[in-house]
């Protein structure tokens, strides 16, 4: 038992959640982040039950399904496993009891999804075809799109991009009834990271990459001060601390693997934060600057926070993951200050010029939570900033031993 759990991570200011009487919903809009909902297990059922109880108040909410809903986690990184690909599920994940509970909990709240890397490798389009998402609890307007979230909880599609181009929403008519809080820039990086070997699907992937370029060009055309704060929403993190980070099992969720135009937007301060999944864990950091300096020698103009909420199903606490050597499970460049390998989900509460990130993890028989408050318009970094240790090594974590 000690061997099986010795590598499970649970770091940060976690505190046990206590059931309290329902209170009036506070101001602001809450984003609920769910990723890696397949396959169903005991942890997924516990998360579904917790989400259902958490969404009982009247706070405006938007649910974001951050990919990897149609495939189980990859068993290993061996060449044979890579050739076989992910274990694709035959049945719709939303037909399983846990996913049905999640869909019921979501109710009438606006609900949107983005494709995941494993979904893409399974050939799933997450509802881009009219019949593909029959019964699914989410909407996918296009492979890449921009949503504007207002203070009353309303959501408007500003840009939709597919098949190599973008369509822009009409701006004429009466102004919205409430001010804009944030723009959610939703991008599917799977065609960029995992282009298909099939000629027909390869053509489709190339068109989606062109659409991604068109969306990023449109975003770059409006300076950060001329738009609401922007949050990048993607299945793949900018810099992962777990099995998809630099030097780990599948080192694809790193800054240098992103499209060059997206790298430039991040460096120039177009995004205040990143909402993602992919890693089967819960992670949060208030600033990715040190991680990106270490991984790619790039200096961000302003802080960028990141949330990874990929622990609904089959999190890294299972013995099969814990028995793997730590060096292949953890990034060499990035150790999140808040991290848990237990099942759970995340919420981001948006208010005027700031956001509260809350991670919820099921640890044993108790639910624990960790939170941090981050600005949506962070001040730029000073001209000279202290830099972390710039040579990644497996035994040199970026935080002092007293804080680990």
Secondary structure, 3 states (H helix, E strand, C coil): CHHHHCCCCEECCCEECCCCCCCCCCCCEEEEEECCCCCCCHHHHHHHHHHHHHCCCCCEEEEEECCCCCECCCCCCCHHHHHHCCCECCCCHHHCHHHHHHHHHHCCCEEEECCCHHHHHCCCCCCCCCCCCCCCCCECCCCEEEEEEECCCCEEEEEEEECCEEEECCCCCCCCCCCEEEEEEECCCHHHHCCCCCHHHHHHHHHHHHHHHHHHHHHHCCCHHHCCEEEEECCCCCCCCCCCCCCCCCCCCCHHHCCHHHHHHHHCCCCCEEEECCCCCEEEECCCHHHHHHHHCCCCCECCEEEEECCCCCCCCCHHHHCCCHHHCCCCCCCCCEEECCCEEEEEEEECCEEEEEEEEEECCEEEEEEEEEECCCCECCCCCCCCCCCCCCCCCCCCHHHC
